[in-house]
């Protein structure tokens, strides 16, 4: 099976008003393979002038695109879905080269992203409304849904295809034009996805892409333009707050999928084998570089030793290496900064009394690798208990009562997802109700699903992506009063 790609076939320019273009000043930035530290490509480094041209193109295209029929939009998304599936191997190889995840996992991301396109192709033709009569019988009340308008889309580096698809698909389905800024670290997969939309028949100006090493100048140009009416961002809570302030200046609709610090709770009655399997999925998806990754493992004291030993054994068996090589389970972290952060968090925890069950080292050689790590008896004042780890490190802390663990789990500014393992329906219901999160996994380590609303509460964000409500983020309600 071919798991490579021709570097000369990569799209590396900006995409504005239907054409591939160099940056206005001709600048580029390098994209690196985090497993080898080799430069894969030089990508156009857009600036404010390029951003202005992109949002102006989106503004010009909005009226015609907003009048397109639901079936037209659905057919484009359906063709894009089929083309993404047909290009699975190439897209996965690009993703592995620039982001590091193993090919098997990259293929899974392609499938997930494609399902977003298929889901919203079906939602495009189901945009509804309402009609009723006023209580005094003198007026017919008609409710319609219309596109929000030109939308700013900003995606992170950790899921370069899935995050792009999860934002672009509902915007297309709703009839919104877009300006899109992929992450500087992983732009190549996003650009390959954009090329597929062009080939699928998306009209010029509907989707415009500016890659850049200066995200703030590009996005600020868009939010200050007076043209953009919506911003959808996935990334850190810190950056999300900055963008919310910018959006407030122009009263823009906002969707924010921000950071997480997910608790993973193993109750005394849990099936330990099932809990360990769930822990592997919740912790090690994408090398732990996911906002949904389990960070804080709270395990009942009666089963903490058994869980820790079995979990550590599973983690120690994972093969670390270049994701493009067959048999690799865990690829590199994305960059040196992430590697340094993970190493310092482990050092802090062990210095404060945590016991290392497995891992905790950097392998020799190139690349930003860190061995899968399990710590137990982690004190509650360890930095990794209040930090989004974003790496292959699991921190186990014992607890004694349900009230105690609920208090600990909710004692955070974040509220994206929580995981609970129990064989009791009553306890599952209680924890689902009382955990202060937007998503709960009961006896499962995976919650992401195109048919379900993805998002958090508290400082983990605003709005939802996916599911039946995902398209509403790109629609406005209009009320028309018709006098009899």
Secondary structure, 3 states (H helix, E strand, C coil): CCCCCCHHHCCCCEEECCEEECCCCCCEEEEECCCCCCEEEEEECCCHHHHHHHHHHHHHHHHHHHCCCHHHHHHHHHHHHHHHHHCHHHHHHHHHHHHCCCHHHHHHHHHHHHHHHHHHHHHHHHCCCEEEECCCCCEEEEEEEEECCCEEEECCCCCCCHHHHHHHHHHHHHCCCEEEECCCCCHHHHHHHHHHHHHCCCCCCCEEECCCCCHHHHHHHHHCCCCCCEEEEECCHHHHHHHHHHHHHCCCEEEEECCCCEEEEECCCCCHHHHHHHHHHHHHHHHHCCCCCEEEEEEECCCHHHHHHHHHHHHHCCCECCCCCCCCCECCCCCHHHHHHHHHHHHHHHHCCCEEEECCCCCCCCCCCCCCEEEECCCCCCHHHCCCCCCCEEEEEEECCHHHHHHHHHCCCEECEEEEECCCHHHHHHHHHHCCCCEEEECCCCCCCCCCCECCEECCEECCECCCCHHHHHEEEEEEEEEC
